[in-house]
Amino acid sequence: MFLTDTLWFEIAVVSIIFALGNILMGHFEERTPKYRRVGKYILTLLIVCCISYFFGRIASMAFLASFIIPLLYVHAYYLPRKKGINGWTGEPKGKYYEFRNWDKNIF
């Protein structure tokens, strides 16, 4: 009934990750241009599908899983200790906006 031995499985996994990321964490990307957000999704999708096609599904899923390491480093160590920003809430907003090089005057 459901076949998982096609590239559609990788497309579904990447799409679910990006959908959940945008739903749960999209407010941290409020000032990022839409073309960059869409471009990041398409580039990630192409890389994962190419890795899966040439090296197999295990390699492509390992590639996706490897992003947990820099995520934890940035959010648990770099932002709180080096920049004074809470890595999970992005507070204080002024420091977070300055870190992202966004204009702090949003109104």
Secondary structure, 3 states (H helix, E strand, C coil): CCCCCCHHHHHHHHHHHHHHHHHHHHHHHCCCCHHHHHHHHHHHHHHHHHHHHHHCHHHHHHHHHCCHHHHHHHHHHHHHHHHCCCCCCCCCHHHHHHHCCCCCCCC
